[in-house]
Amino acid sequence: MKNLLELVEARYSARSYSDRKVEQEKIDYILECARLAPSAVNFQPWKFILVESEEKRTALHAGYAQEWFQQAPLYIVVCGDHSQSWTRKKDSHDHADIDAAIAAEHICLAATEVGLGSCWVCNFRPAIVSEVLGIDGETVYPVAIIPIGYAADAPTLKKRKALDEILTRI
Ligand SMILES: Cc1cc2nc3c(=O)[nH]c(=O)nc-3n(C[C@H](O)[C@H](O)[C@H](O)COP(=O)(O)O)c2cc1C
């Protein structure tokens, strides 16, 4: 069992997948980790759409036309729901994206823990993705598509800013 730092270090954006089937219990585990994510006021303003069928997978590919993306055997699309999210009254800041992002990273870390590759994908065509998923794209909208599967590539060295560049101590 990896500790959190080891898990965070092990997660990387996998951009090549084998066609090995992903076991149902691993999918269930990942979804449970998403379900338990924290959210503002515990409003849980998200929907998770598991895309596994050949028909919907193929349709989704039109929303992000990268060859590597098409290799993934399944996708979890994390959607935000503005009708359920918390908005801070002082400045009307809607927290749906933040909440969805936390759940999305839970998914990626859980996938890593069970030996699966994953990648955040946000550079998709929102209108196409919403149509494929059957969501309106406005109240309920896609935040991230996460391809999941057995990775066929390997992590490279993490490039990150040094702590002294990003930390202010006051
Ligand atoms: C919000 C967000 C959106 C991203 N969108 C994409 C994307 O559309 N396509 C892609 O290949 N990678 C995408 N990435 C992955 C980043 O490029 C990657 O996390 C970053 O380069 C660090 O590499 P690592 O994940 O391997 O540590 C996204 C990551 C985040 C957090």
The ligand as an SDF file (V2000), in Angstrom:
LIG
                    3D

 31 33  0  0  0  0  0  0  0  0999 V2000
   -7.4540   20.6230  -15.5700 C   0  0  0  0  0  0  0  0  0  0  0  0
   -6.5440   19.7660  -16.4190 C   0  0  0  0  0  0  0  0  0  0  0  0
   -6.7980   19.6430  -17.7840 C   0  0  0  0  0  0  0  0  0  0  0  0
   -5.9960   18.8170  -18.5660 C   0  0  0  0  0  0  0  0  0  0  0  0
   -6.3440   18.6130  -19.8850 N   0  0  0  0  0  0  0  0  0  0  0  0
   -5.5870   17.7760  -20.6420 C   0  0  0  0  0  0  0  0  0  0  0  0
   -5.9620   17.4950  -21.9850 C   0  0  0  0  0  0  0  0  0  0  0  0
   -6.9640   17.9720  -22.5000 O   0  0  0  0  0  0  0  0  0  0  0  0
   -5.1720   16.6540  -22.7060 N   0  0  0  0  0  0  0  0  0  0  0  0
   -4.0580   16.0640  -22.1570 C   0  0  0  0  0  0  0  0  0  0  0  0
   -3.3950   15.2970  -22.8590 O   0  0  0  0  0  0  0  0  0  0  0  0
   -3.6890   16.3150  -20.8750 N   0  0  0  0  0  0  0  0  0  0  0  0
   -4.4200   17.1360  -20.1050 C   0  0  0  0  0  0  0  0  0  0  0  0
   -4.0820   17.3720  -18.8040 N   0  0  0  0  0  0  0  0  0  0  0  0
   -2.8990   16.7050  -18.2280 C   0  0  0  0  0  0  0  0  0  0  0  0
   -1.7460   17.6780  -17.9580 C   0  0  0  0  0  0  0  0  0  0  0  0
   -1.1230   17.9950  -19.1560 O   0  0  0  0  0  0  0  0  0  0  0  0
   -0.7740   17.0020  -16.9700 C   0  0  0  0  0  0  0  0  0  0  0  0
   -1.4450   16.7400  -15.7530 O   0  0  0  0  0  0  0  0  0  0  0  0
    0.4490   17.8480  -16.6600 C   0  0  0  0  0  0  0  0  0  0  0  0
    1.2190   18.0350  -17.8410 O   0  0  0  0  0  0  0  0  0  0  0  0
    1.3420   17.1980  -15.6050 C   0  0  0  0  0  0  0  0  0  0  0  0
    1.7370   15.9010  -15.9980 O   0  0  0  0  0  0  0  0  0  0  0  0
    1.3780   14.6170  -15.1440 P   0  0  0  0  0  0  0  0  0  0  0  0
   -0.1130   14.5250  -15.0490 O   0  0  0  0  0  0  0  0  0  0  0  0
    1.9320   13.4430  -15.9290 O   0  0  0  0  0  0  0  0  0  0  0  0
    1.9960   14.7500  -13.8020 O   0  0  0  0  0  0  0  0  0  0  0  0
   -4.8740   18.1650  -17.9960 C   0  0  0  0  0  0  0  0  0  0  0  0
   -4.6310   18.3110  -16.6270 C   0  0  0  0  0  0  0  0  0  0  0  0
   -5.4660   19.0720  -15.8420 C   0  0  0  0  0  0  0  0  0  0  0  0
   -5.2110   19.1420  -14.3530 C   0  0  0  0  0  0  0  0  0  0  0  0
  1  2  1  0
  2  3  1  0
  2 30  2  0
  3  4  2  0
  4  5  1  0
  4 28  1  0
  5  6  2  0
  6  7  1  0
  6 13  1  0
  7  8  2  0
  7  9  1  0
  9 10  1  0
 10 11  2  0
 10 12  1  0
 12 13  2  0
 13 14  1  0
 14 15  1  0
 14 28  1  0
 15 16  1  0
 16 17  1  0
 16 18  1  0
 18 19  1  0
 18 20  1  0
 20 21  1  0
 20 22  1  0
 22 23  1  0
 23 24  1  0
 24 25  2  0
 24 26  1  0
 24 27  1  0
 28 29  2  0
 29 30  1  0
 30 31  1  0
M  END
$$$$
